[in-house]
Amino acid sequence: MTTLPAVQPTFRLEQKRHLTGPFPGPQSAALDARRGAVVAKGVASGVPVYAADADGGIVRDVDGNSFIDLGSGIAVTSVGASDPAVVQAVQEQVGHFTHTCFMVTPYEGYIAVAEQLAELTPGDFEKRTVLFNSGAEAVENAVKVARLATGRNAVVAFDHAYHGRTNLTMALTAKSMPYKTNFGPFAPEVYRMPMSYPYREENPSITGAEAAQRAITMIEKQIGGDSVAAIIIEPIQGEGGFIVPAEGFLPALAAWAKDNGVVFIADEVQSGFCRTGEWFAVNHEGVVPDIITMAKGIAGGMPLSAITGRADLLDAVHPGGLGGTYGGNPVACAAALAAIGTMKEQNLAGRARAIEGIVVPRFTALQEELGDAGIIGEVRGRGAMLAIEFVKPGTTTPNPEATKAIAAACLKEGVIILTCGTYGNVIRLLPPLVIGDELLLDGLDVLEGAIRAAA
């Protein structure tokens, strides 16, 4: 089976890593000086260079360095950062109008995106969609809908979760630094339950169904099922460490929610739109959420998010109760329709599975080669949402120092790699789904070399 997309993408930029000299170069350094005078220090950047162009799997900086992009702007540019179809759609829409506000003067693009989401999201029931700007905004509104529709207040989230940076979504998010520290008080009636984290379970033989029952028992004892408005969970946790719950965990939670009138919200902001080898990560186990939240990969880099769910839930909200000035911006809608078209045309779900087939065997073999004295604790993930968790040799103790050193070594060689994890000890691989094999393998060669050096 070919590892390339069904339809070959074309690129403007040469798909090769190239460094012109030490970086940051003079132009990036000059921009950084300007930034320091006007941009708040609370906004941090992981890479010390400034982008001038990006295409396919390459990011080119203002000094002419070309970096292999294994981060996709945190799973956003799945179709590439300048997909020709997205560029053309945006240019055409801008030529007509950039904004009217759908709540004032509506337009077809918003409806067309909603039609696509009704088709693509799991569930054969009647659906409704509302469009917003960011993942956090989608999560906020999914919780609003669940609370109104059920008449209940409590919301259940999970250990290692990340749902955003607004007040409610900070309350839902598990990790304190840098997301929550000194930003409280947080929204009330949020309860945290244990996640299924197979690598770090005290009982390594616990099944997904048993881990779900552990959480359900706590919900029933600490909250009461009839007080819970919603369970919200990332089918594969993102910032928490690309944690894939044990098989059976999600279906058991969804079944309990259905039996107890609880809205099951799947937060697919990072895992959606072909990233895991399916249109949505819940599809791997046949889970059908009541509401699904989406953003990131939806619109080829333009700011757009959405909630799609059961019509009876979303239609329970009174007219005017949902919306926002920029939600479903016409330019972003045009980009989304084009990006979804590219995903279908190039079979990017299949491409994500092929990327998994390249990455996972390679680093699993490296883990086995390094053995107990090595620093790889686990290689995991689905599709092109993959992770390597690093530990102290011979233990399961998190090794954030090695993780940071590996990411820095990769960047020095021209490969952009992101880290994550509650303990800061996970490297996450999120290459654009259109990346070619040659470029991907070059990036993986650099990563493997950095791991060997750190080990």
C-alpha positions as CSV (number, residue, x, y, z in Angstrom):
1,M,0.0,0.0,0.0
2,T,1.4,3.4,-0.9
3,T,2.3,5.7,1.9
4,L,1.5,8.8,-0.2
5,P,-1.8,10.6,-0.6
6,A,-4.3,9.3,-3.2
7,V,-3.8,12.6,-5.1
8,Q,-0.3,14.0,-5.0
9,P,-0.2,17.6,-3.6
10,T,1.9,20.2,-5.3
11,F,4.1,22.7,-3.4
12,R,5.5,26.1,-4.0
13,L,8.5,25.6,-1.7
14,E,11.2,23.0,-2.2
15,Q,10.5,20.3,0.3
16,K,13.9,20.1,1.8
17,R,15.6,21.1,5.0
18,H,18.1,23.8,4.5
19,L,20.0,26.0,7.0
20,T,21.9,29.1,5.9
21,G,23.9,29.5,9.1
22,P,23.5,29.9,12.8
23,F,20.0,31.0,13.9
24,P,18.2,33.0,14.9
25,G,19.7,35.0,12.0
26,P,19.9,38.8,11.9
27,Q,16.4,39.4,10.6
28,S,14.8,37.1,13.2
29,A,16.9,38.8,15.9
30,A,15.7,42.2,14.8
31,L,12.1,41.1,14.9
32,D,12.6,39.7,18.3
33,A,14.0,43.0,19.5
34,R,10.9,44.7,18.2
35,R,8.7,42.1,19.8
36,G,10.2,42.7,23.2
37,A,9.2,46.3,23.1
38,V,5.5,45.7,22.3
39,V,4.3,42.1,22.8
40,A,3.4,40.9,26.3
41,K,5.9,38.5,27.8
42,G,3.1,36.1,28.7
43,V,2.9,35.1,25.0
44,A,5.8,32.6,24.6
45,S,7.1,31.1,21.4
46,G,8.8,27.7,21.2
47,V,11.0,28.5,18.2
48,P,13.4,31.5,18.1
49,V,12.9,32.3,14.4
50,Y,10.2,34.2,12.6
51,A,8.3,32.7,9.7
52,A,8.3,34.3,6.2
53,D,6.7,31.4,4.2
54,A,5.3,27.9,4.7
55,D,4.2,25.2,2.4
56,G,3.7,21.5,2.7
57,G,6.0,20.2,5.4
58,I,8.4,23.2,5.3
59,V,8.5,26.5,7.3
60,R,10.9,29.1,5.9
61,D,12.1,31.9,8.2
62,V,12.9,35.5,7.4
63,D,16.6,34.6,7.1
64,G,16.1,31.9,4.5
65,N,16.3,28.8,6.7
66,S,14.0,26.0,5.8
67,F,12.7,23.9,8.7
68,I,10.9,20.6,8.6
69,D,7.6,21.1,10.3
70,L,6.6,18.2,12.5
71,G,4.1,20.4,14.5
72,S,1.6,21.8,12.0
73,G,1.0,24.9,14.2
74,I,-0.3,22.4,16.8
75,A,-2.3,20.2,14.4
76,V,-3.8,23.1,12.5
77,T,-2.2,23.0,9.1
78,S,-3.0,19.4,8.3
79,V,-3.5,20.3,4.6
80,G,-0.3,22.4,4.6
81,A,0.1,26.1,5.5
82,S,-0.7,27.3,2.0
83,D,-2.8,24.6,0.4
84,P,-3.7,25.9,-3.1
85,A,-7.4,25.1,-2.7
86,V,-7.6,27.0,0.6
87,V,-5.6,30.0,-0.8
88,Q,-7.9,30.2,-3.9
89,A,-11.1,29.9,-1.8
90,V,-9.9,32.6,0.7
91,Q,-8.9,35.0,-2.2
92,E,-12.2,34.6,-3.9
93,Q,-14.2,35.2,-0.7
94,V,-12.1,38.2,0.3
95,G,-13.0,39.7,-3.1
96,H,-16.7,39.7,-2.3
97,F,-16.9,40.4,1.5
98,T,-14.9,39.7,4.6
99,H,-17.6,40.1,7.2
100,T,-21.3,40.8,7.6
101,C,-21.9,38.9,10.9
102,F,-24.0,35.9,10.4
103,M,-26.3,37.1,13.2
104,V,-27.0,40.3,11.2
105,T,-26.8,39.3,7.5
106,P,-26.4,35.5,7.0
107,Y,-24.6,33.9,4.1
108,E,-24.3,30.5,2.4
109,G,-20.8,29.6,3.5
110,Y,-21.9,29.1,7.2
111,I,-24.7,26.8,6.1
112,A,-22.4,24.8,3.8
113,V,-19.9,24.2,6.6
114,A,-22.7,23.1,8.9
115,E,-23.9,20.7,6.1
116,Q,-20.4,19.2,5.8
117,L,-20.1,18.7,9.6
118,A,-23.5,17.0,9.8
119,E,-22.2,14.6,7.1
120,L,-18.8,14.0,8.6
121,T,-19.4,13.7,12.3
122,P,-20.5,10.4,13.8
123,G,-24.2,9.7,14.4
124,D,-27.2,9.1,12.1
125,F,-29.5,11.5,14.1
126,E,-30.6,14.9,13.1
127,K,-27.8,17.4,13.9
128,R,-27.3,21.1,14.4
129,T,-24.1,23.2,14.2
130,V,-22.9,26.5,15.6
131,L,-19.6,28.1,14.4
132,F,-17.2,30.0,16.6
133,N,-13.5,31.2,16.4
134,S,-11.4,29.0,18.8
135,G,-11.4,25.6,20.4
136,A,-12.0,27.2,23.8
137,E,-15.0,29.0,22.5
138,A,-16.4,25.8,21.2
139,V,-15.9,24.0,24.5
140,E,-17.5,26.9,26.4
141,N,-20.6,26.8,24.2
142,A,-20.9,23.0,24.3
143,V,-21.0,23.2,28.1
144,K,-23.6,26.0,27.9
145,V,-25.8,23.9,25.7
146,A,-25.5,20.8,27.9
147,R,-26.3,22.8,31.1
148,L,-29.4,24.5,29.5
149,A,-30.7,21.3,27.8
150,T,-30.4,19.2,31.0
151,G,-31.1,21.8,33.6
152,R,-28.1,20.5,35.5
153,N,-24.8,22.2,36.5
154,A,-22.1,19.7,37.2
155,V,-19.5,19.0,34.5
156,V,-17.0,16.1,34.6
157,A,-13.5,16.5,33.1
158,F,-10.5,14.2,33.5
159,D,-6.9,14.1,34.7
160,H,-4.4,15.4,32.2
161,A,-7.1,17.2,30.2
162,Y,-6.6,20.4,28.2
163,H,-9.7,22.3,27.0
164,G,-8.5,25.9,26.7
165,R,-7.4,29.2,28.4
166,T,-10.7,31.0,29.1
167,N,-12.1,30.9,32.6
168,L,-14.4,27.9,32.2
169,T,-11.9,26.0,30.0
170,M,-9.1,26.7,32.5
171,A,-11.3,25.1,35.2
172,L,-11.7,22.1,32.8
173,T,-8.0,21.9,32.1
174,A,-5.9,19.8,34.5
175,K,-2.4,21.2,34.2
176,S,-1.6,24.3,36.3
177,M,1.6,25.8,34.9
178,P,1.4,27.6,32.6
179,Y,-2.3,27.5,32.0
180,K,-3.9,28.1,35.4
181,T,-1.3,29.4,37.8
182,N,-2.5,32.7,39.5
183,F,-5.5,33.1,37.1
184,G,-8.2,31.9,39.5
185,P,-10.8,31.8,40.9
186,F,-12.2,29.4,38.3
187,A,-15.7,28.5,37.2
188,P,-17.5,26.3,39.7
189,E,-19.2,22.9,39.4
190,V,-16.3,21.3,37.5
191,Y,-15.2,17.9,38.8
192,R,-12.1,15.9,37.8
193,M,-12.0,12.2,37.4
194,P,-9.2,9.7,36.8
195,M,-8.2,9.1,33.2
196,S,-7.3,5.8,31.6
197,Y,-3.5,6.3,31.1
198,P,-2.3,2.8,30.3
199,Y,1.4,3.5,30.6
200,R,1.1,5.0,34.1
201,E,-1.7,2.9,35.7
202,E,-0.8,1.5,39.1
203,N,-2.5,-1.7,38.0
204,P,-1.1,-2.4,34.5
205,S,-3.7,-5.1,33.9
206,I,-6.7,-2.8,34.3
207,T,-9.0,-2.8,31.3
208,G,-10.6,0.2,29.7
209,A,-14.0,-0.8,31.0
210,E,-12.6,-1.2,34.5
211,A,-10.9,2.2,34.3
212,A,-14.2,3.7,33.2
213,Q,-16.1,2.1,36.1
214,R,-13.5,3.6,38.4
215,A,-14.4,7.1,37.2
216,I,-18.2,6.3,37.1
217,T,-18.1,5.1,40.7
218,M,-16.4,8.4,41.8
219,I,-19.0,10.4,39.8
220,E,-21.9,8.6,41.4
221,K,-20.4,8.9,44.9
222,Q,-19.1,12.5,44.7
223,I,-21.6,14.2,42.5
224,G,-24.6,11.9,41.7
225,G,-25.4,11.0,38.2
226,D,-28.6,13.0,38.2
227,S,-26.7,16.2,38.9
228,V,-24.2,15.9,36.0
229,A,-24.9,18.0,32.9
230,A,-22.0,16.7,30.8
231,I,-18.9,14.6,30.6
232,I,-16.3,16.2,28.4
233,I,-13.2,14.3,27.3
234,E,-10.6,14.3,24.6
235,P,-10.7,10.9,22.8
236,I,-6.9,11.2,22.6
237,Q,-5.6,13.7,25.1
238,G,-3.5,16.5,23.6
239,E,-1.5,18.7,25.8
240,G,-1.7,16.1,28.6
241,G,0.6,13.8,26.6
242,F,-1.2,12.3,23.6
243,I,-2.7,9.7,26.0
244,V,-4.7,7.0,24.2
245,P,-7.2,5.5,26.8
246,A,-7.4,1.8,27.0
247,E,-9.8,0.2,24.6
248,G,-13.3,0.2,26.0
249,F,-12.9,3.3,28.2
250,L,-14.7,5.7,26.0
251,P,-17.6,3.4,25.0
252,A,-18.3,2.6,28.7
253,L,-18.3,6.3,29.7
254,A,-20.6,7.1,26.7
255,A,-23.0,4.3,27.6
256,W,-23.2,5.4,31.3
257,A,-23.8,9.0,30.1
258,K,-26.7,7.9,27.8
259,D,-28.3,5.8,30.6
260,N,-28.2,8.8,33.0
261,G,-29.3,11.6,30.7
262,V,-25.8,13.1,30.7
263,V,-24.5,14.9,27.6
264,F,-21.3,13.2,26.3
265,I,-19.0,15.8,24.7
266,A,-16.1,14.7,22.7
267,D,-13.4,17.4,22.5
268,E,-11.9,16.7,19.1
269,V,-10.2,20.1,18.8
270,Q,-6.8,18.6,18.3
271,S,-7.7,15.0,17.2
272,G,-10.3,15.8,14.5
273,F,-10.2,16.1,10.7
274,C,-8.2,13.1,9.7
275,R,-5.5,13.6,12.2
276,T,-5.8,10.1,13.8
277,G,-6.5,8.2,10.6
278,E,-10.2,8.7,10.9
279,W,-12.3,11.9,10.4
280,F,-12.7,11.9,14.2
281,A,-10.9,9.9,16.9
282,V,-14.1,8.6,18.5
283,N,-14.6,6.6,15.2
284,H,-11.9,4.2,16.2
285,E,-14.2,2.7,18.8
286,G,-17.5,3.5,17.3
287,V,-18.4,6.1,20.0
288,V,-21.1,8.6,19.0
289,P,-21.0,11.8,21.1
290,D,-24.0,13.9,21.8
291,I,-21.9,17.0,21.0
292,I,-18.5,17.2,19.3
293,T,-16.2,20.2,19.5
294,M,-13.9,21.0,16.6
295,A,-11.3,23.6,15.6
296,K,-7.6,23.5,14.6
297,G,-7.5,21.4,11.5
298,I,-11.0,22.4,10.3
299,A,-10.0,25.4,8.1
300,G,-6.4,25.1,6.9
301,G,-5.1,27.7,9.3
302,M,-8.0,30.2,9.3
303,P,-9.6,30.8,12.7
304,L,-12.8,28.7,12.9
305,S,-14.3,26.3,15.4
306,A,-17.6,24.5,15.7
307,I,-19.9,22.4,17.9
308,T,-22.1,19.8,16.2
309,G,-24.6,17.7,18.1
310,R,-28.0,16.3,18.5
311,A,-30.7,18.7,17.2
312,D,-32.8,18.4,20.3
313,L,-29.9,19.6,22.5
314,L,-28.8,22.6,20.4
315,D,-32.3,23.6,19.4
316,A,-33.2,23.7,23.1
317,V,-31.3,27.0,23.3
318,H,-33.4,30.2,22.9
319,P,-32.9,32.3,19.8
320,G,-29.9,34.7,20.4
321,G,-28.5,32.4,23.1
322,L,-25.6,31.3,20.9
323,G,-23.4,33.2,18.6
324,G,-20.6,35.8,18.4
325,T,-19.6,38.7,16.2
326,Y,-17.0,36.8,14.2
327,G,-18.3,33.2,14.6
328,G,-18.4,31.5,11.3
329,N,-16.6,34.3,9.5
330,P,-17.2,34.0,5.7
331,V,-13.5,33.8,4.9
332,A,-12.9,31.1,7.4
333,C,-15.9,29.2,6.2
334,A,-14.5,29.3,2.6
335,A,-11.2,28.0,3.9
336,A,-12.9,25.2,5.8
337,L,-14.9,24.0,2.8
338,A,-11.7,24.0,0.7
339,A,-9.7,22.2,3.4
340,I,-12.3,19.5,3.8
341,G,-12.3,19.1,0.1
342,T,-8.5,18.6,0.1
343,M,-8.8,16.1,2.9
344,K,-11.3,14.1,0.9
345,E,-9.6,14.4,-2.5
346,Q,-6.2,13.4,-1.1
347,N,-7.5,10.8,1.3
348,L,-5.6,12.4,4.2
349,A,-7.2,10.0,6.7
350,G,-5.4,7.3,4.8
351,R,-2.3,9.3,4.7
352,A,-2.4,9.7,8.5
353,R,-2.6,6.0,8.9
354,A,0.4,5.6,6.6
355,I,2.4,8.1,8.6
356,E,1.6,6.0,11.7
357,G,2.9,2.9,9.8
358,I,6.2,4.7,9.2
359,V,6.8,6.3,12.6
360,V,5.6,3.8,15.2
361,P,7.5,0.7,14.0
362,R,10.7,2.8,13.7
363,F,10.6,4.2,17.2
364,T,9.3,1.1,18.8
365,A,12.3,-0.7,17.4
366,L,14.5,2.0,18.8
367,Q,12.9,1.6,22.2
368,E,13.6,-2.1,22.1
369,E,17.2,-1.6,20.9
370,L,17.9,0.9,23.8
371,G,16.3,-1.6,26.2
372,D,15.8,-1.0,29.9
373,A,18.8,1.4,30.0
374,G,17.1,3.6,27.4
375,I,15.0,6.7,27.9
376,I,11.9,5.8,25.8
377,G,9.1,4.8,28.1
378,E,6.4,4.4,25.4
379,V,5.6,5.1,21.8
380,R,1.9,5.7,21.3
381,G,-0.8,7.5,19.3
382,R,-3.0,7.0,16.3
383,G,-2.5,8.2,12.7
384,A,-0.4,11.3,12.6
385,M,-1.1,12.2,16.3
386,L,1.9,10.3,17.8
387,A,4.0,10.6,20.9
388,I,7.2,9.4,22.5
389,E,7.2,9.5,26.3
390,F,10.7,9.8,27.9
391,V,11.7,8.5,31.3
392,K,14.8,8.1,33.4
393,P,16.7,5.0,32.3
394,G,15.3,1.8,33.8
395,T,12.3,3.5,35.5
396,T,9.0,5.1,34.6
397,T,10.1,8.4,36.2
398,P,9.3,11.3,33.8
399,N,12.4,12.7,32.1
400,P,11.6,16.3,31.0
401,E,15.3,17.2,30.8
402,A,15.9,14.7,28.1
403,T,12.7,15.7,26.3
404,K,13.7,19.4,26.2
405,A,17.2,18.5,25.1
406,I,15.9,16.3,22.3
407,A,13.6,19.0,21.0
408,A,16.4,21.6,21.1
409,A,18.8,19.3,19.3
410,C,16.2,18.7,16.6
411,L,15.6,22.4,16.2
412,K,19.3,23.0,15.9
413,E,19.3,20.6,12.9
414,G,16.3,22.3,11.3
415,V,13.4,20.2,12.6
416,I,10.5,21.8,14.5
417,I,9.2,19.4,17.2
418,L,6.7,20.1,19.9
419,T,6.7,18.8,23.5
420,C,3.7,18.2,25.8
421,G,2.6,16.2,28.8
422,T,1.5,16.8,32.3
423,Y,5.2,16.1,33.3
424,G,6.8,17.8,30.3
425,N,8.3,14.5,29.1
426,V,6.5,13.8,25.9
427,I,7.5,14.7,22.3
428,R,4.4,14.9,20.1
429,L,4.6,14.4,16.3
430,L,2.0,16.3,14.3
431,P,3.3,16.5,10.8
432,P,1.2,18.1,8.1
433,L,-0.8,15.2,6.5
434,V,0.5,16.2,3.1
435,I,4.2,15.8,4.0
436,G,6.1,13.7,1.6
437,D,7.9,10.5,2.6
438,E,11.4,11.9,1.9
439,L,10.9,14.9,4.0
440,L,9.2,13.0,6.8
441,L,12.0,10.4,6.9
442,D,14.7,13.2,7.0
443,G,12.9,14.7,10.0
444,L,12.7,11.3,11.7
445,D,16.4,10.7,11.1
446,V,17.2,13.9,12.9
447,L,14.8,12.9,15.8
448,E,16.3,9.4,16.1
449,G,19.8,10.9,16.2
450,A,18.8,13.3,18.9
451,I,17.3,10.5,21.0
452,R,20.4,8.4,20.6
453,A,22.6,11.2,21.7
454,A,20.4,11.9,24.8
455,A,20.3,8.2,25.7
